[in-house]
Amino acid sequence: MACEGILLGMGNPLLDISAVVDEEFLKKYDIKLNNAILAEDKHLPMYDELASKETVEYIAGGATQNSIKVAQWMLQIPGATSYIGCIGKDKFGEEMKKNSTAAGVNVKYYEDESAPTGTCAVCVVGGERSLVANLSAANCYKSEHLKRPEIWSIVEKAKYYYIAGFFLTVSPESIQMVAEHAAAKNKVFMMNLSAPFICEFFREPQEKALPYMDYVFGNETEARTFAKVHGWETDNVEEIALKISQWPKASGTHKRITVITQGADPVVVAEDGKVKLFPVILLPKEKLVDTNGAGDAFVGGFLSQLVQEKPVEDCVRAGCYAANVVIQRSGCTYPPKPEFN
């Protein structure tokens, strides 16, 4: 049974600034659909432009925080989940705290005095999204915060850990601390490939964390990028998932399971040298609102069953259910109660 504090997430808390835009807008800022990047100077005017749009919405986000909130929603056990990351001391930060606490997550933010709370531009065209993150305060997380006794006690209490690959750009040291603790105590450590640029430009910290990963999540584009970076001569997602699952492990307690989503195509699960495919719940195009948070929601649903020690089939089913709910709404949001059994 899932108990208080069983699942801990660590990542970049960002306020999503989400609006429907057009192809022209994507061209203007040189961004692609179904991609996630870090903001460069050329992207900075985009945030104000999005904020001035009639359709603009502000939603507490950040990949890991989304997944943890969805797991919390699916579990319906107050405080079953915790989350650590860095925000600024400002209005957006307060908003985030309120939002996540209301969702039932035990949030322990490190509050940075100098930088504003991070934001993520969510540009939606025809239901597909492009993400541009301006990390700001999220980039200021320090492992000193993690070492504080009141914070480390949350790490010790948890039995499952989930960190999106995006956090590799911020505090690889914090990731290693949690990964090594999980390995030493036979707990479950999980990460996400998160974006092609993580696999390409943060290969070293990613490879350092990989031996500790008991579960690796990702989508088909990220999996193919990972394979290309490592010189694997294949873009077959099933083969790639298998190869990732067979990467050497730091501890022998748990075998590694790779879980790759492919949009409307089946979910690929690789474990024990075998691959299984699980169909997703298909949604008519007219019901699709936006895909922002779909992958995060899938992980959240998956984790909600995993922490209850359910078989992988049930975890995938819950992941597909949560993703299906989220893509019919704006941003990574959900109704008051899940209808999953």
Buried (B, 14 or more C-beta within 10 A) or exposed (E): EBEEBBBBBBBBBBBBBBBBBEEEBBEBBEBEBEBBBBBEEEBEEBBEBBEEBEEBBBBBBBBBBBBBBBBBBBBEBEBBBBBBBBBBBBEBBEBBBEBBEEBBBBBBBBBBEEBBBBBBBBBBBEBBBBBBBBBBBBBBBBBEBBEEEEBBEBBEBBBBBBBBBBBBBBBBEBBBBBBBBBBEEEBBBBBBBBBBBBBEBBBEBBEBBBBBBBBBBBBBBBBBBBBBBBEBEEEBBBBBBBBBBBBEBBBEBBEBBBBBBBBEEBBBBBBEEEBBEBEBEEBEEEEBBBBBBBBBBBBBBBBBBBBBEBEBEBBBBBBBBBBBBBBBBBBBBBEEEBEBE
